[in-house]
Amino acid sequence: QARPTVTMAASRRRVSTAQVQRCCPPYRNSPVVVVGISGASRSGKTRLAQAIPQHVGSKEQQQQQQNRDLHCQILRQDDYWQQSVAISWPSKLHEAEDENDDESPRVVVSEEEYECTNWEALLSNLERSIESLRQQSCASATSAGEKSSRAILIVEGFQIFGNEELRQHLDLCYYLEMDTETCIARRTEPSHHVKNPNPKSREYCKHILWPKHVEYQETAVKSMGDSVQWIHVPTNNTSRANKVEEAEFAQLVSQTTQDILHECSWIQQQYHKNYQKLTRNYQSWLLLEETQRGQPVVLVSTGSYSPVHLQHVQILEEAKQRMEQDHGYHCLAGFLSPSHDDYVQSKLGRTSGGYISSQHLHAMIQLATQDSSWLNAHSWEMSQDGFV
């Protein structure tokens, strides 16, 4: 495949070294589980990504669940390739060069740089895929009553953990760890349209590909702490090792699938805590005669709620009554959204007796609205990086 025009770019770190405690925020605006799979070139990222949906599907069938209850898409970093990059390299790339040649930096072509990928397009398609899967999942849930469908988006690539915006979408992160010689041996194999469509020389792998991967591992992967699971990739240099590797890979797929299905259940619980009443009321609204359907609306009230009391609930009840009786609307749901801790602390002070954390406030609102057919707590505002 012909490569686009080479451009110059300086080598620099992409992410901070601050520990990321958890990929997934507590707020769920989507039931989609987003899985990130990263690792060195030829570590098996694509193979694992393609095997997971098949294994999940087989488990769904074993549990006698319909295929429509599984929605899955895969995004590959390689599909967003845009250009090679010329970099300054301080040492000789080819050992056979003239021994009298100086050690001054030289320009070499690299396909391992951050700029080689069109991250804007990848992120745009990531968000579109999440929304598409969300709609498919909700449509399946609507047609099946209270039953929820599983929606999985897999993002795989050798640098995906280095993009902080992308990383914020990930619920589960897997890093396939491989030793130097295995990586180089696989990357220098003869051209194969699936396994190795763009083989590289041993010199390129030794001086550019592997050092860039080590830099990514140190600055991006390790900075994620416990939020990423490291998986060792076994070697497969003999026919016997191939059989061992196949068995280990099957075990890896099984364990990864189990993790994802568990995460699906957890995320669906978090998602439905916010939207179960809205979904149920929307389904009831659809069953009404068209002449009886008012314009559907959702009411939202925000505040510190320190603490929540009956008047907070009553305000929304009265608003609903006015909207429906005086203006012909149909209120599907109402949300009480506790403000971010930063705002509450600025009003009441962290050490004052009136301060209550947003997590406790959210739980209190859930208790206050548990008997309501349409009111619920919502966690979006409290889950942001700061006061919005």
Salt bridges, closest charged atoms under 4 A:
GLU60 OE2 - ARG150 NE 2.37
ASP69 OD2 - LYS147 NZ 2.89
ASP78 OD2 - ARG76 NH2 3.74
ASP79 OD1 - ARG76 NH1 2.80
GLU95 OE2 - LYS206 NZ 3.59
GLU97 OE1 - ARG106 NH1 2.61
ASP101 OD2 - ARG106 NH2 3.23
GLU111 OE2 - ARG3 NE 3.41
GLU111 OE2 - LYS200 NZ 3.03
GLU113 OE1 - LYS212 NZ 3.18
GLU115 OE2 - ARG12 NH2 3.46
GLU115 OE2 - ARG14 NH2 2.75
GLU131 OE2 - ARG134 NH2 2.68
GLU156 OE2 - ARG76 NE 3.16
ASP171 OD1 - ARG28 NH1 2.67
GLU181 OE1 - ARG202 NH2 3.07
GLU189 OE1 - ARG42 NH1 3.28
GLU215 OE1 - LYS212 NZ 3.68
GLU218 OE2 - LYS222 NZ 2.68
GLU245 OE2 - ARG47 NH1 2.81
GLU246 OE2 - ARG47 NH2 2.98
GLU263 OE2 - ARG22 NH2 3.54
GLU324 OE1 - LYS320 NZ 3.14
ASP326 OD2 - ARG322 NE 3.79
ASP342 OD2 - HIS340 ND1 3.65
